[in-house]
Amino acid sequence: MSEALTIQPFTRPVRGRVTLPGSKSITNRALILAALSQESLTLEAALFSDDTRIMANALRALGITVSEDEAGKTIFVNGCGGSIPNPEAEIYVGNAGTAARFLTAMLCLREGGVYRMDGSAPMRKRPMRGLLDALVTHGAATVEYHGEPGFFPFTLRTNGVPGGELSVDASASSQILSALLMVAPLAKGPLTLTLAGETVSHPFIGMTLAMIEQFGIQPQGKSDTGPFPFTGGGRYYYPRPAYVVEPDATAASYYAMLPWVIGGSLTLERCYGIGLQGDIHFIEILGQLGAFFNVDGADLVAEFRERKQGGVTEDFNAISDTFLTLAAITPLLDGPTTISGIAHTRHQETDRIAAMATELRKLGQRVDETDDSMTVHPDFTAIVAKTKDSPLAIDTYEDHRVAMSFGILGSHDLHGDGRPWLTINDPNCCAKTFPNFFDVLKALRG
């Protein structure tokens, strides 16, 4: 794929089926839990993307056997029973937040380990301090920073995870808490995790607790706000030979939105069975806009019926990865839309609020920002005028979600004659979670 991709609008309602990639969040959690398990395990319907390859490569660097079959969408992991084989390694996490946080906590299970860790330039700006401070204060590791304290790169010297009380500030990312939850059952003694303040994206904490239980550890507390007590000294074990990964609910949001943007209907395969991912609730937002969803066995069928008037006012804290899907199509609405609860997204792959606001302003939209929210005042006349003579280029900031959300907007036949009007810069950034996103979009267009 080229460095820029001009989107060809749909000139007829969409029809067809979409096979979505496996969930990144589930695949990378399952890789950690399988690696820490006592037995070997095959992950089926797994995601193959930049982020999951980073995780698999890191586990191999630690001496854990990981074999991938991309054609079959399977990953084989030979668990280490909680004992990380290699006492020293260099780990590169790219811009994968799950790999960065989950591996950092996992490494601390190794006594006498020395691990040099680094990430990409954007990753070096993403929050790690809450996790690192908690591990150091608890005695699980010492950290030598090679740049700005609290950020990559650093060297981690690990001591094993003691029992006791461990308090963590996970206000910047729920992944910080999830990372500690996955290692807590393997601590040397009884360990209770407590939250210092609030965290964000609570459904991801629920996902982590549910997967810990799937792998044989019964959490003693069911709350997603803590405290989280564990008896320590446990071992993970998955009771079946294969773990089937759910389709990516965030990826589903784009193709659930597509029939609303261009008309028609789409079948989203295996999406009715999604139970671990809170982002599936984005379809309730679409319901406010007039989309309709049917169930067909294990599939969800997204349909366009009648576009409702006005905009949307919604707190997206629990499903923040999907806020971009809605924000991108706001120029097609006929009333203002306010999206709140998203302050933490300023510290993800990019400052997502600023990125979306900047690109929407390019399209002639008025956008009001606060630290925690954005309000878009749609101006359809402006977007038509801005793109009348030639396609307008959308910058994606190395963020897959920016690229995919505007890819859906560009599918709308804005000028009524099939003329392309939107170009996506760096479409390859979608390799992070959905490498063939634009190929799927093209195939649906026919």
C-alpha positions as CSV (number, residue, x, y, z in Angstrom):
1,M,0.0,0.0,0.0
2,S,1.3,3.5,-0.8
3,E,2.1,6.2,1.6
4,A,-1.3,7.8,0.9
5,L,-4.6,6.2,-0.1
6,T,-7.4,8.1,-1.8
7,I,-10.7,6.6,-0.7
8,Q,-13.2,5.7,-3.4
9,P,-16.7,6.5,-2.2
10,F,-19.5,3.9,-2.4
11,T,-22.1,4.7,-5.0
12,R,-24.6,2.1,-3.8
13,P,-25.7,0.7,-0.5
14,V,-23.3,-1.8,1.0
15,R,-24.0,-5.5,1.1
16,G,-21.9,-8.4,2.3
17,R,-20.1,-10.1,5.2
18,V,-17.0,-9.0,7.1
19,T,-14.6,-11.3,8.9
20,L,-13.0,-9.2,11.6
21,P,-9.5,-9.7,13.0
22,G,-9.1,-11.2,16.4
23,S,-9.1,-8.8,19.4
24,K,-5.7,-7.3,20.1
25,S,-6.6,-6.9,23.8
26,I,-7.6,-10.5,24.1
27,T,-4.7,-11.9,22.0
28,N,-2.0,-10.1,24.0
29,R,-3.6,-11.0,27.3
30,A,-3.9,-14.6,26.2
31,L,-0.2,-14.6,25.1
32,I,0.8,-13.5,28.6
33,L,-1.4,-15.9,30.4
34,A,-0.4,-18.8,28.1
35,A,3.2,-18.0,28.6
36,L,2.8,-18.1,32.4
37,S,0.8,-21.3,32.3
38,Q,2.0,-24.8,33.1
39,E,1.1,-26.4,29.8
40,S,1.2,-25.6,26.1
41,L,-1.7,-23.9,24.5
42,T,-2.9,-22.9,21.0
43,L,-4.6,-19.6,20.5
44,E,-7.2,-19.8,17.6
45,A,-8.6,-16.9,15.6
46,A,-5.7,-14.8,17.0
47,L,-4.8,-11.4,15.7
48,F,-1.7,-11.1,13.6
49,S,-0.6,-7.5,13.6
50,D,2.3,-5.3,14.7
51,D,1.3,-5.3,18.3
52,T,0.8,-9.1,18.6
53,R,4.1,-9.7,16.8
54,I,5.9,-7.4,19.2
55,M,4.5,-9.4,22.1
56,A,5.4,-12.8,20.5
57,N,8.9,-11.6,19.7
58,A,9.4,-10.4,23.3
59,L,8.2,-13.7,24.7
60,R,10.7,-15.5,22.5
61,A,13.5,-13.2,23.7
62,L,12.7,-14.4,27.2
63,G,13.2,-18.0,26.2
64,I,9.5,-18.9,25.8
65,T,8.5,-21.0,22.8
66,V,6.0,-19.2,20.6
67,S,5.2,-20.5,17.1
68,E,2.9,-18.6,14.7
69,D,0.8,-19.8,11.8
70,E,-0.6,-16.6,10.2
71,A,-2.5,-18.4,7.5
72,G,-4.3,-20.5,10.1
73,K,-4.6,-17.6,12.6
74,T,-3.1,-19.8,15.3
75,I,-0.3,-19.2,17.8
76,F,1.2,-22.0,19.8
77,V,2.7,-21.1,23.2
78,N,4.7,-23.5,25.4
79,G,4.1,-22.1,28.9
80,C,6.9,-21.5,31.4
81,G,4.8,-22.1,34.5
82,G,5.6,-18.7,35.8
83,S,9.4,-19.1,35.7
84,I,10.8,-16.9,33.0
85,P,13.7,-18.8,31.4
86,N,16.1,-16.1,30.4
87,P,17.5,-13.9,33.2
88,E,18.6,-11.2,30.7
89,A,17.1,-9.8,27.5
90,E,16.6,-6.7,25.4
91,I,12.9,-6.1,24.9
92,Y,11.5,-3.7,22.2
93,V,7.8,-2.8,22.6
94,G,7.4,-0.5,19.6
95,N,4.2,1.6,20.2
96,A,2.3,-1.3,21.7
97,G,0.8,-0.2,25.1
98,T,-0.3,-3.7,26.0
99,A,3.1,-5.2,25.4
100,A,4.8,-2.3,27.3
101,R,2.7,-2.6,30.4
102,F,2.0,-6.3,30.5
103,L,5.7,-7.4,29.9
104,T,7.1,-4.9,32.4
105,A,4.9,-6.4,35.2
106,M,5.5,-10.0,34.0
107,L,9.3,-9.6,34.0
108,C,9.2,-8.8,37.7
109,L,8.2,-12.4,38.5
110,R,11.9,-13.4,37.6
111,E,14.3,-13.1,40.5
112,G,17.6,-11.7,39.5
113,G,16.5,-10.6,36.1
114,V,18.1,-7.7,34.1
115,Y,16.0,-6.4,31.2
116,R,16.7,-3.5,28.9
117,M,13.5,-2.1,27.6
118,D,12.7,0.5,24.9
119,G,10.0,1.5,22.6
120,S,9.3,3.7,19.6
121,A,9.4,7.5,19.8
122,P,5.7,7.8,20.5
123,M,6.0,5.0,23.1
124,R,8.7,7.0,24.9
125,K,6.0,9.6,25.6
126,R,3.3,7.3,26.8
127,P,2.7,6.9,30.6
128,M,4.5,4.2,32.5
129,R,5.2,5.9,35.8
130,G,2.2,4.5,37.7
131,L,3.3,0.9,36.9
132,L,7.0,1.4,37.5
133,D,6.5,3.4,40.7
134,A,4.2,0.6,42.1
135,L,6.7,-2.1,41.2
136,V,9.7,-0.3,42.7
137,T,7.8,0.7,45.9
138,H,6.6,-2.9,46.4
139,G,10.2,-4.2,46.0
140,A,9.5,-6.2,42.8
141,A,12.2,-4.3,40.8
142,T,14.6,-1.4,40.6
143,V,14.6,0.9,37.5
144,E,17.5,2.7,35.9
145,Y,16.1,5.3,33.4
146,H,18.1,6.1,30.3
147,G,16.0,9.2,29.5
148,E,13.2,11.0,31.2
149,P,12.2,9.3,34.5
150,G,8.9,7.5,34.3
151,F,9.3,6.7,30.5
152,F,11.1,4.4,28.2
153,P,13.9,3.5,27.8
154,F,15.0,1.9,31.0
155,T,16.7,-1.1,32.6
156,L,14.6,-3.2,34.9
157,R,16.3,-5.3,37.6
158,T,13.7,-7.7,38.9
159,N,13.4,-9.4,42.3
160,G,10.2,-11.5,42.1
161,V,6.8,-10.2,43.2
162,P,6.5,-10.2,47.1
163,G,3.2,-10.6,48.8
164,G,1.6,-7.9,50.9
165,E,-0.2,-4.7,49.9
166,L,0.5,-3.1,46.5
167,S,-1.1,0.3,45.7
168,V,-1.1,1.5,42.1
169,D,-2.0,4.7,40.3
170,A,-3.7,3.5,37.1
171,S,-5.4,6.8,36.3
172,A,-3.4,7.2,33.0
173,S,-4.2,3.7,31.6
174,S,-6.2,0.7,32.7
175,Q,-3.4,-1.4,31.2
176,I,-1.3,-0.6,34.2
177,L,-3.8,-2.2,36.5
178,S,-4.4,-5.1,34.1
179,A,-0.6,-5.8,34.0
180,L,-0.5,-6.1,37.8
181,L,-3.7,-8.2,38.0
182,M,-2.2,-10.8,35.7
183,V,1.0,-11.3,37.8
184,A,-0.6,-10.9,41.2
185,P,-1.8,-14.6,41.4
186,L,1.8,-15.7,40.9
187,A,3.3,-13.5,43.7
188,K,5.4,-15.2,46.4
189,G,2.6,-14.8,49.0
190,P,-0.9,-13.4,49.5
191,L,-1.1,-10.1,47.6
192,T,-3.8,-7.4,47.6
193,L,-3.9,-4.8,44.8
194,T,-5.5,-1.5,45.6
195,L,-6.2,1.5,43.4
196,A,-4.8,4.9,44.4
197,G,-7.6,7.0,42.9
198,E,-9.6,6.1,39.8
199,T,-8.7,4.2,36.6
200,V,-10.2,4.5,33.1
201,S,-11.8,2.1,30.6
202,H,-13.3,-0.2,33.3
203,P,-14.5,-2.8,30.9
204,F,-10.8,-3.7,30.2
205,I,-10.4,-4.5,33.9
206,G,-13.4,-6.7,33.7
207,M,-11.9,-8.4,30.6
208,T,-8.6,-9.1,32.5
209,L,-10.4,-10.5,35.6
210,A,-12.6,-12.7,33.4
211,M,-9.5,-14.1,31.5
212,I,-7.6,-14.7,34.7
213,E,-10.6,-16.8,35.7
214,Q,-10.6,-18.6,32.4
215,F,-7.0,-19.6,33.1
216,G,-7.8,-21.2,36.4
217,I,-7.4,-18.4,39.0
218,Q,-10.6,-17.5,40.8
219,P,-10.4,-13.7,41.6
220,Q,-11.6,-13.3,45.2
221,G,-13.1,-9.9,44.4
222,K,-15.4,-9.2,41.5
223,S,-15.4,-5.4,41.6
224,D,-13.4,-3.6,38.8
225,T,-12.4,-0.9,41.3
226,G,-10.8,-3.1,44.0
227,P,-9.4,-4.1,46.3
228,F,-8.1,-7.2,44.4
229,P,-7.0,-9.9,46.8
230,F,-5.0,-13.0,45.6
231,T,-3.6,-15.9,47.6
232,G,-0.3,-15.9,45.8
233,G,1.7,-18.9,44.7
234,G,-0.8,-19.8,42.0
235,R,-0.3,-21.2,38.5
236,Y,-2.2,-20.6,35.4
237,Y,-3.8,-23.5,33.5
238,Y,-6.3,-23.4,30.6
239,P,-8.4,-26.6,30.7
240,R,-8.9,-27.0,26.9
241,P,-6.3,-27.5,24.2
242,A,-7.2,-24.3,22.4
243,Y,-8.3,-20.8,23.4
244,V,-10.5,-19.1,20.8
245,V,-10.0,-15.3,20.6
246,E,-13.1,-13.1,20.1
247,P,-13.3,-10.8,17.0
248,D,-12.1,-7.3,17.7
249,A,-15.1,-5.3,18.9
250,T,-13.3,-1.9,18.3
251,A,-12.7,-3.0,14.7
252,A,-16.3,-4.0,14.5
253,S,-17.3,-0.4,15.2
254,Y,-16.0,0.8,11.8
255,Y,-18.0,-1.7,9.8
256,A,-21.0,-1.3,12.1
257,M,-20.9,2.4,11.2
258,L,-20.5,1.8,7.4
259,P,-24.1,1.1,6.6
260,W,-25.2,4.2,8.4
261,V,-22.7,6.2,6.3
262,I,-23.6,4.8,2.9
263,G,-26.8,2.8,3.4
264,G,-27.3,-1.0,3.1
265,S,-26.4,-3.8,5.6
266,L,-23.4,-5.7,6.7
267,T,-23.0,-9.0,8.5
268,L,-20.3,-8.9,11.1
269,E,-19.2,-12.5,11.6
270,R,-19.0,-14.0,15.2
271,C,-19.8,-10.6,16.7
272,Y,-23.0,-11.7,18.6
273,G,-20.9,-13.9,20.9
274,I,-18.6,-11.1,22.0
275,G,-18.6,-11.1,25.8
276,L,-15.2,-9.9,27.0
277,Q,-15.0,-6.6,25.2
278,G,-16.9,-3.5,26.4
279,D,-16.4,-1.8,23.0
280,I,-19.3,-3.9,21.6
281,H,-21.6,-1.5,23.3
282,F,-20.7,1.1,20.6
283,I,-23.7,-0.4,18.7
284,E,-25.9,1.3,21.3
285,I,-24.5,4.7,20.3
286,L,-25.3,3.8,16.7
287,G,-28.8,3.0,17.7
288,Q,-29.2,6.6,18.8
289,L,-28.3,7.6,15.2
290,G,-30.9,5.2,13.6
291,A,-28.8,2.1,12.9
292,F,-30.4,-1.3,13.6
293,F,-28.9,-4.6,14.5
294,N,-30.2,-8.1,13.9
295,V,-28.9,-11.4,15.2
296,D,-28.1,-14.2,12.8
297,G,-26.7,-17.1,14.7
298,A,-23.3,-16.0,16.0
299,D,-23.3,-13.0,13.7
300,L,-24.6,-9.4,14.0
301,V,-26.2,-7.7,11.0
302,A,-25.8,-4.0,10.9
303,E,-28.5,-2.2,8.9
304,F,-29.3,1.4,8.0
305,R,-33.0,2.3,8.3
306,E,-33.8,5.9,9.1
307,R,-31.3,8.5,10.1
308,K,-32.4,10.3,13.3
309,Q,-32.1,14.0,13.6
310,G,-29.6,15.8,15.8
311,G,-26.2,14.8,17.3
312,V,-25.1,12.7,20.2
313,T,-24.0,13.6,23.8
314,E,-22.2,10.7,25.4
315,D,-19.6,9.8,27.9
316,F,-17.1,7.4,26.2
317,N,-14.9,6.6,29.1
318,A,-15.8,3.0,29.1
319,I,-15.4,2.6,25.3
320,S,-12.9,5.2,24.5
321,D,-11.2,3.4,21.6
322,T,-14.5,3.8,19.7
323,F,-14.9,7.6,20.2
324,L,-12.9,8.2,17.0
325,T,-15.4,6.1,15.0
326,L,-18.2,8.5,16.0
327,A,-16.1,11.7,15.9
328,A,-15.0,11.1,12.2
329,I,-18.6,11.0,10.9
330,T,-19.9,14.0,12.8
331,P,-19.8,16.2,9.7
332,L,-22.7,14.1,8.3
333,L,-24.9,14.8,11.4
334,D,-27.3,17.8,11.6
335,G,-26.6,18.7,15.2
336,P,-23.7,19.1,17.6
337,T,-22.0,16.1,19.1
338,T,-20.2,16.1,22.5
339,I,-17.9,13.2,23.4
340,S,-16.6,13.3,27.0
341,G,-14.7,11.0,29.4
342,I,-11.7,10.8,27.1
343,A,-8.9,12.7,28.8
344,H,-6.7,9.6,28.9
345,T,-6.8,9.3,25.1
346,R,-4.5,12.3,24.9
347,H,-1.7,9.9,26.0
348,Q,-2.3,7.0,23.7
349,E,-0.8,6.4,20.2
350,T,-1.2,10.1,19.8
351,D,-3.2,12.9,21.5
352,R,-6.4,11.5,20.0
353,I,-8.6,14.4,20.9
354,A,-6.2,16.9,19.3
355,A,-5.7,14.7,16.3
356,M,-9.4,14.3,15.6
357,A,-10.1,18.0,16.2
358,T,-7.3,19.1,13.9
359,E,-8.4,16.9,11.0
360,L,-12.1,17.8,11.4
361,R,-11.1,21.5,11.4
362,K,-9.4,20.9,8.1
363,L,-12.8,19.8,6.8
364,G,-14.3,23.1,7.9
365,Q,-15.9,21.9,11.1
366,R,-15.9,23.9,14.3
367,V,-14.5,21.8,17.2
368,D,-14.4,22.9,20.8
369,E,-12.0,21.0,23.0
370,T,-11.6,20.6,26.8
371,D,-9.0,18.4,28.5
372,D,-11.7,15.7,28.7
373,S,-14.0,16.2,25.8
374,M,-14.6,17.5,22.3
375,T,-17.7,19.0,20.8
376,V,-18.2,19.1,17.0
377,H,-20.5,21.5,15.3
378,P,-21.2,20.0,11.9
379,D,-21.1,22.1,8.8
380,F,-21.9,20.0,5.7
381,T,-21.7,23.0,3.4
382,A,-18.1,23.6,4.5
383,I,-17.0,20.0,4.0
384,V,-18.4,20.0,0.5
385,A,-16.7,23.3,-0.3
386,K,-13.3,22.2,1.1
387,T,-13.2,19.1,-1.1
388,K,-14.9,20.4,-4.2
389,D,-11.8,20.7,-6.4
390,S,-9.6,17.9,-5.1
391,P,-9.4,15.3,-2.3
392,L,-8.3,16.7,1.1
393,A,-5.5,14.8,2.9
394,I,-6.1,13.5,6.4
395,D,-3.0,13.1,8.6
396,T,-3.1,10.0,10.8
397,Y,-0.3,10.6,13.4
398,E,0.9,7.0,13.3
399,D,-2.5,6.1,14.8
400,H,-4.5,3.2,13.3
401,R,-7.8,4.4,14.7
402,V,-7.5,7.9,13.1
403,A,-6.9,6.2,9.7
404,M,-9.7,3.7,9.9
405,S,-12.3,6.1,11.2
406,F,-11.7,8.6,8.5
407,G,-11.6,5.8,6.0
408,I,-15.3,5.2,6.8
409,L,-16.1,8.9,6.4
410,G,-14.4,9.0,3.0
411,S,-16.7,6.1,1.9
412,H,-19.6,8.5,1.9
413,D,-20.5,9.7,-1.6
414,L,-20.2,13.4,-0.5
415,H,-20.6,15.0,-4.0
416,G,-23.2,12.5,-5.3
417,D,-21.1,11.6,-8.3
418,G,-18.6,9.0,-6.9
419,R,-15.8,11.5,-6.9
420,P,-13.1,10.8,-4.3
421,W,-12.8,13.6,-1.8
422,L,-10.6,12.2,1.1
423,T,-7.1,10.9,1.1
424,I,-5.6,9.0,4.0
425,N,-1.9,9.6,4.7
426,D,0.1,6.6,6.0
427,P,-2.7,4.0,5.7
428,N,-0.1,1.3,6.7
429,C,-0.4,2.5,10.3
430,C,-3.5,0.1,10.4
431,A,-1.0,-2.7,10.7
432,K,-1.1,-2.2,14.4
433,T,-4.4,-4.0,14.8
434,F,-6.1,-4.4,11.4
435,P,-3.5,-4.8,8.6
436,N,-6.0,-5.5,5.8
437,F,-8.6,-2.9,6.8
438,F,-8.6,-1.0,3.5
439,D,-8.5,-4.2,1.5
440,V,-11.7,-5.2,3.2
441,L,-13.2,-1.8,2.5
442,K,-12.3,-2.1,-1.2
443,A,-13.7,-5.6,-1.5
444,L,-17.0,-4.4,-0.1
445,R,-17.2,-1.6,-2.6
446,G,-16.8,-4.2,-5.4
